[in-house]
Each structure stands twice: as C-alpha cells, then as structure tokens.
Amino acid sequence: MRFFLLILVLCGALLSVNLIQPAMMASAERSLAIPNPFAQPNDLLSTLIPTAYLQPSRTATVPPTRTATVTLTLTSSLTPTITPSPTVTPSLTITSSPTITPSPTITPSLTPTMTFTPTLTLTLPPTLTPIASPTATSVFDNPNNTPLPTWTAPPPDAATQLNDHYLFGRPISSNGTNWVDRNYPYGNTRGGRLQVHHGVEFVNPQGTPIRAAGAGVVFYAGDDLSTQFGPILNYYGNLVIIQHAATDANGQPVYTLYGHMVRVEVQTGQAVEEGDNIGMVGGTGVALGPHLHMEIRVGDPYNFGVTRNPELWLKPFRTYGVLAGRVTDATGNILLDVSLTIESRRLTRYAFSYAGTSVNADSVFGENFTMGDLPADWYTVTVGEGGRVRFRQLIYIYPDRTTWLNVVLN
C-alpha cells in the first residue's frame, strides 16, 4: 500500500513537471518575440539581456554626445582665438605713429629757413668792413664776419651830396608829434588803399597847435567849400596857405599848405614868422582822423598837381639826415611803388618809391623816394622780391643834409 501510494506521488510529480515546462517555454518565446524580432534563434539566450536594454542604449549614446560636446571644448579653442586678438593689440604698436612726430620737426626747420633772409640782412653791415665811402661792395667780402674797425662818419662824398634847401621848420612843436608819419608818406598809397599822397602827415590829437613853418604872408585862410584847392571842394576843410619869400631853383614862388584844421587862427594877408600859431589840428574835409596835412607847392597855390616832397624842405633834427634817391631798372626806367628796407644797428625803416606820376620830383634832385629823420649812421639799403635780393648797398647817412642813392634793380 505504501509502495502503491509512493508510485502515485511520483507519477503526479512527473506529470506536473511536463505540463509546466512547455508553458514556461511558450511564454519565454512570446517575451523574446516582442523586443527582438530580428534575432536569430541561436542568439535568443545571448540577446536576452541586451534586448532588455536596447532603448536605454539609445539614450546611453547621449553620453558620448555629451562627451563629444565636451571634447569639442570650443571654449578652450575660443580662448586661444581670443588671445590672438590681444596679439592684435600689438597693432597698438601703431603708436609708432608718434614717429610721425618727425614731421613737426620738419616744420620747425622750415621756419628758420624762412627767417634766413632777415638774418642775412642783419649781419650785412659787419660784412662790409672795407667801406671808406658809401660805394657798393660785395656782401661776401668778409667771410670771417669781423666787425667794422670803426663806425665813424666817412669823409664827405661829392657823389652823394645834394644842394639842399631846408627852408622850413617843423609845423608842430616838440610838445607834440613833430615827425612825419611813415604810414602815409609823400607819393604813397598806403598799400593801394588810398590815393597817391600829395603831402605828409603829422598825427596829433585835435586841438594841437599848428605853427607856421617859415616866415611869409598868409595867402589864404578859411575853408574850401567854395574855393577849390584840392581835387574836389571841401577836400582840406579848414586850411591855411602861406606864401614865402624864397623861390625854387627855377625862381618860382614856394607855398606851404596846412589842411584839416579844426580852427583857423590867422587871416588872409597877415604876415607871420616861423613858429607863429596859425591854427589847430582837426579832422575837417576828407580827413579820416585828427592830423595835420602839410604840402609844399611851387608856382601856383591853387594847383593840386604842383606839390613837392616836404621832407626835402623841412630842416632835419639835429644829428639826423635824409636819404633820397631814384629806383630804376637796369635800363634807367623809373619804377613805381618799390619797397626799400633801410637798416642800421639800431633801427629799421621802410621807404617806398612814388606810387604814381601825379606827384613831382624835386626840380633839382629828380628823386622818386625819400626817407627823412634818420639818425646819422651806417645803413644797409635792401630791395628784395620773391625771396631774392635785387639790390643791397651799405651807405652812410650824414647829419643835417640829404644823402643820395641810386637804386638799380638787377
């Protein structure tokens, strides 16, 4: 009995095992068929675990992409590319553009060369040491630039002397401005801005006393509103004309004219002596400001075209002299409005040849330029044009007389 029961138990166990195993294998096949339809039958057991991780393996490929982005470390490569741009900062070595500063150093060198001509003229007087008379010598005769042995006056030179006619005193006392204004001298146009000047000016405040330049008789005293003495009526405003006893070289009477007065203090026909008050400085007529306009007329007192240069008739200051001369070209033609530089060790003056033919040279001298009130001394007279020296000569201005100079431009 017991043996029979044991056999039944064993049979039941075997039966249950046979029934369960196929079911398990079927379920396993079903589970294998879903995830890996392309797997080979022999690989089923080996692909069980991988197929379970197929989808995660796709996401697992992301880490490589992450590492790929990390390996791209473009940031590290970017920083190198950025660091070159600092190396571009050497382009700031364009600070070598300061080396362009040599161009400023060039401009200063140009300026001295511009001033080179004046420096030559300043050194000229010493270079002309072997001068015994006002005759011309080469400006390069003295390469060592030794000074003149003496600046004393040379002996009188007949070639430079004139028969002067200093007949008149100054029309303004020493209490005022009694020298000729150099801005608008006789025969000048003030750089083309004014008409050719037929007289000279003594610039003084209105009311400054005017004195008779010499003894004589008042030819006219009053205004020129109805009687014409200039190119137009009311040209001089209030004026006085004095006829003097002296005559010119041709025997013609000589007159002095005083214009633009604010007040006339003499009458027609009145006798006057040198130094007598005849009126006061003003700005009447065509005057642009208060000053005395003075003329010398020869022959006809009404004629505006018979004037002479007053600087050849006014007595120089003590120890002063006058320079006069003629400016021509090489063939002797008179040249108009030429500028002359007159330099000594102490001063520089500028003269101009007469700018037009409406003014007259002295009947004896025949000059076309003058420069009065020059202290007696050695002077270098220069004419330049376009940076070129056309004339240069050393002369001596003698006191109390006129020194003559012929200026021939090369």
C-alpha positions in Angstrom: 0.0 0.0 0.0 2.7 2.3 0.9 4.5 1.3 -2.2 1.5 2.0 -4.3 1.0 5.4 -2.8 4.7 6.3 -3.5 4.3 5.4 -7.1 1.2 7.6 -7.5 3.1 10.6 -6.0 6.0 10.2 -8.3 3.7 9.9 -11.3 1.8 13.1 -10.3 5.1 15.0 -9.9 6.3 14.0 -13.3 3.0 15.0 -14.9 3.1 18.4 -13.3 6.6 18.9 -14.5 5.8 18.1 -18.1 2.8 20.4 -18.1 4.6 23.4 -16.6 7.8 23.3 -18.7 6.0 23.8 -22.1 4.0 26.7 -20.7 7.1 28.4 -19.5 8.9 27.9 -22.8 6.0 29.4 -24.7 5.8 32.4 -22.5 9.6 32.8 -23.0 9.2 32.7 -26.7 6.5 35.3 -26.5 8.7 37.6 -24.5 11.5 37.1 -26.9 9.4 37.8 -30.0 8.4 41.3 -28.9 11.7 43.0 -28.2 13.9 41.4 -30.9 12.0 40.2 -34.0 15.3 40.2 -36.0 17.3 38.0 -33.6 18.5 34.6 -34.8 17.1 31.5 -32.9 20.6 30.6 -31.7 21.1 34.1 -30.3 18.0 34.2 -28.2 19.7 33.4 -25.0 22.6 35.8 -25.7 20.4 38.7 -26.7 18.0 38.4 -23.8 19.9 40.9 -21.6 20.9 43.3 -24.4 17.5 43.5 -25.9 16.2 44.3 -22.5 18.5 47.5 -22.7 18.1 48.4 -26.4 16.1 51.5 -25.8 18.3 52.7 -22.9 21.3 52.0 -25.1 20.0 54.7 -27.5 19.8 57.2 -24.6 23.1 55.8 -23.5 24.6 57.0 -26.7 23.8 60.5 -25.4 26.7 60.4 -23.0 29.1 60.1 -25.9 27.4 63.1 -27.5 27.9 64.9 -24.2 31.5 63.8 -24.1 31.6 64.9 -27.7 30.4 68.4 -26.8 32.9 68.3 -24.0 35.7 67.2 -26.2 34.7 70.0 -28.6 35.8 72.2 -25.7 35.3 75.0 -28.2 35.6 77.2 -25.2 39.2 76.3 -24.9 39.7 76.8 -28.7 37.8 80.0 -28.4 40.0 81.4 -25.8 43.0 80.8 -27.9 41.3 82.6 -30.8 40.6 85.4 -28.4 44.1 85.5 -27.2 45.3 86.3 -30.7 43.1 89.4 -30.6 45.3 90.6 -27.8 48.1 89.9 -30.1 46.3 92.2 -32.4 46.9 94.8 -29.7 50.4 94.9 -31.0 48.6 96.8 -33.7 48.7 99.4 -31.0 52.3 99.5 -31.9 50.8 102.0 -34.4 52.0 104.1 -31.5 54.9 104.2 -33.9 52.7 106.9 -35.5 54.3 109.1 -32.9 57.3 108.5 -35.1 55.3 110.8 -37.4 56.4 113.4 -35.0 59.4 113.9 -37.2 57.0 115.9 -39.5 56.8 118.5 -36.7 60.5 118.5 -36.5 60.5 119.3 -40.2 58.2 122.3 -39.9 60.4 124.0 -37.3 63.3 123.5 -39.7 61.3 125.3 -42.4 60.6 128.3 -40.2 64.3 129.0 -39.6 64.8 128.8 -43.3 62.1 131.4 -43.8 63.8 133.7 -41.3 67.2 133.1 -43.0 66.9 136.2 -45.3 66.4 138.6 -42.4 69.4 137.2 -40.6 71.5 137.8 -43.6 70.4 141.4 -43.7 71.2 141.8 -40.1 74.7 140.5 -40.5 75.4 142.5 -43.6 76.7 145.7 -42.1 79.7 144.0 -40.4 80.5 142.0 -43.5 81.1 145.2 -45.5 84.1 146.3 -43.4 86.3 147.7 -46.2 83.9 150.7 -46.8 85.6 154.1 -46.8 82.7 155.7 -48.7 79.1 154.8 -49.5 80.1 152.9 -52.6 78.8 149.4 -53.0 80.9 146.3 -52.4 80.2 142.6 -52.3 78.3 141.4 -49.3 80.6 138.4 -49.0 83.9 140.3 -48.9 84.3 139.4 -45.2 83.8 135.7 -44.7 85.2 135.8 -41.1 82.4 138.3 -40.2 84.8 140.6 -38.4 83.2 143.8 -37.2 83.9 147.1 -38.9 87.0 148.7 -37.4 85.2 151.9 -36.8 81.6 153.3 -37.3 82.7 156.9 -37.5 81.5 159.0 -40.4 83.4 158.6 -43.6 84.7 161.8 -45.3 82.1 163.6 -47.4 81.4 162.0 -50.7 80.6 164.5 -53.5 78.7 161.8 -55.4 76.2 161.5 -52.6 75.8 165.2 -51.7 73.0 167.5 -52.8 72.4 171.2 -52.7 69.8 171.0 -50.0 67.0 173.6 -49.5 66.0 173.1 -45.9 64.0 176.2 -45.7 61.3 175.3 -43.1 60.9 174.3 -39.5 58.5 171.8 -38.1 54.8 172.8 -38.1 54.3 171.1 -34.7 56.3 171.9 -31.6 58.4 169.4 -29.7 55.5 169.1 -27.3 53.6 167.1 -29.9 54.4 164.6 -32.7 56.6 166.7 -34.9 57.9 163.9 -37.2 56.4 162.7 -40.4 54.1 159.8 -40.2 55.7 156.9 -42.1 52.3 155.1 -42.7 51.3 157.5 -45.5 54.4 159.5 -46.7 54.6 161.6 -49.8 53.8 159.7 -53.0 52.5 156.7 -51.2 49.1 155.0 -51.4 49.2 153.0 -48.2 49.3 149.7 -50.0 46.9 150.8 -52.7 44.1 151.7 -50.2 44.3 155.4 -50.7 45.0 157.9 -53.5 48.6 159.0 -54.1 49.5 161.3 -51.3 50.5 164.8 -52.2 51.8 165.8 -48.8 52.8 164.4 -45.4 51.0 164.0 -42.1 51.7 164.9 -38.5 49.3 162.8 -36.4 48.3 164.6 -33.3 45.2 165.0 -31.1 42.6 167.5 -32.1 43.4 171.0 -30.8 47.2 170.6 -31.0 48.6 174.0 -32.1 49.9 174.3 -35.6 52.8 176.6 -36.3 54.0 178.4 -39.4 56.9 176.5 -40.9 58.5 179.7 -42.1 58.1 183.5 -42.4 55.8 184.7 -45.0 52.3 186.2 -45.8 49.1 184.3 -45.4 47.9 183.7 -49.0 44.6 182.1 -47.9 42.9 181.3 -44.6 39.4 179.7 -44.4 37.6 176.7 -45.7 37.5 175.3 -49.3 33.7 174.9 -49.6 33.6 177.4 -52.4 37.3 177.9 -53.4 38.9 174.7 -54.7 42.5 173.9 -53.7 42.3 170.1 -53.9 40.8 167.6 -56.4 37.3 168.3 -55.0 35.7 171.0 -52.9 35.8 170.6 -49.1 38.9 168.4 -49.6 41.0 170.1 -46.9 38.2 171.5 -44.8 39.7 174.5 -43.0 43.2 175.4 -44.3 45.9 178.0 -44.4 48.3 178.7 -47.3 51.4 180.8 -46.7 53.5 182.3 -49.4 57.2 182.5 -48.5 59.9 184.9 -49.8 62.1 182.0 -51.0 61.8 180.5 -54.5 62.8 177.2 -56.0 65.7 176.7 -58.4 63.7 177.9 -61.3 62.6 181.1 -59.5 59.0 180.0 -58.8 57.3 181.1 -55.5 57.1 178.5 -52.8 54.0 177.9 -50.6 53.2 175.8 -47.6 49.7 174.5 -47.1 48.2 173.3 -43.8 44.9 171.3 -44.0 42.1 169.7 -42.0 42.3 172.3 -39.2 39.6 172.4 -36.6 40.2 176.1 -36.2 42.0 178.8 -38.2 43.8 181.5 -36.2 45.1 183.8 -38.9 43.6 185.9 -41.7 44.4 186.2 -45.4 47.1 188.8 -45.9 48.5 188.5 -42.4 52.3 188.4 -42.0 53.7 185.5 -39.9 57.0 184.4 -38.6 58.4 180.9 -38.3 56.8 179.3 -35.2 53.7 181.5 -35.1 50.4 179.7 -34.2 48.2 179.7 -37.3 45.5 177.2 -36.2 44.7 173.9 -34.5 44.8 170.2 -35.6 41.5 168.8 -36.6 39.8 166.3 -38.9 37.8 168.5 -41.4 37.5 167.9 -45.1 38.3 164.3 -46.2 40.5 163.6 -43.1 39.9 160.1 -41.6 41.0 161.4 -38.2 42.7 164.3 -36.5 46.0 165.2 -38.0 47.9 168.0 -39.8 48.2 167.6 -43.6 51.1 169.6 -44.9 52.1 170.3 -48.5 54.8 172.2 -50.4 53.5 173.9 -53.6 55.7 175.5 -56.2 54.4 178.1 -58.7 50.5 178.0 -58.4 49.0 177.8 -54.9 45.6 176.6 -56.3 47.1 173.8 -58.3 46.9 170.3 -56.7 49.4 169.0 -59.2 52.5 171.2 -58.4 53.4 169.7 -55.0 56.9 168.7 -53.9 58.1 166.3 -51.1 58.1 168.3 -47.9 60.8 166.0 -46.4 63.3 167.7 -48.7 62.3 171.1 -47.4 62.0 170.5 -43.6 65.1 171.0 -41.5 66.2 167.7 -40.1 66.5 167.1 -36.4 69.9 167.8 -35.0 72.3 164.9 -35.9 69.7 163.5 -38.2 69.8 163.4 -42.0 67.6 162.5 -45.0 68.0 159.7 -47.6 66.8 160.4 -51.1 67.3 158.6 -54.4 65.9 157.1 -57.5 64.7 153.5 -58.1 65.1 152.3 -61.7 65.6 149.1 -63.7 68.9 148.3 -65.5 67.9 150.4 -68.5 67.0 153.5 -66.4 63.2 153.3 -66.3 61.6 154.7 -63.2 60.0 152.0 -61.1 56.9 152.8 -59.1 55.9 151.7 -55.6 59.1 149.7 -54.8 59.6 148.9 -51.2 63.1 149.6 -49.7 64.4 148.3 -46.3 66.7 150.7 -44.6 68.6 149.1 -41.6 71.2 150.2 -39.1 72.4 148.6 -36.0 69.7 150.4 -34.0 66.6 150.7 -36.2 64.8 149.6 -39.4 62.8 151.8 -41.6 60.8 151.2 -44.8 60.6 153.6 -47.7 58.6 153.4 -51.0 59.2 154.8 -54.4 56.5 157.1 -55.5 53.4 155.1 -56.5 52.2 157.4 -59.3 53.1 160.2 -61.6 50.7 162.7 -60.2 53.3 163.7 -57.7 56.5 165.5 -58.6 60.2 165.0 -58.0 62.3 167.9 -57.0 63.3 170.0 -60.0 67.0 169.6 -59.0 67.1 166.2 -57.4 64.8 164.2 -59.6 64.2 161.7 -56.8 61.4 159.1 -56.6 61.8 158.1 -52.9 62.9 159.7 -49.7 63.3 158.8 -46.0 63.6 161.6 -43.5 64.5 161.7 -39.9 67.3 159.1 -40.0 69.9 159.3 -37.2 73.4 159.8 -38.7 74.8 156.2 -39.1 75.7 153.4 -41.4 72.7 151.8 -43.1 72.1 148.8 -45.4 69.6 149.6 -48.1 68.0 146.4 -49.5 65.3 145.7 -52.2 64.0 142.2 -52.3 61.4 140.5 -54.4 60.1 136.9 -54.2 62.8 135.9 -51.7 65.5 137.2 -54.0 67.7 140.2 -53.2 67.7 142.6 -56.1 69.7 145.4 -54.6 71.8 145.8 -51.4 74.2 148.6 -50.5 75.8 150.0 -47.4 75.7 153.8 -47.1 76.3 156.4 -44.5 73.6 159.0 -43.7 75.3 162.3 -42.9 73.7 164.6 -40.4 71.9 167.8 -41.4 71.9 167.0 -45.1 70.5 164.8 -47.8 72.4 161.6 -48.9 71.7 160.5 -52.4 71.5 156.8 -53.5 70.8 155.4 -56.9 69.0 152.0 -56.6 69.3 150.0 -59.8 67.4 146.7 -59.6 69.1 143.7 -61.3 
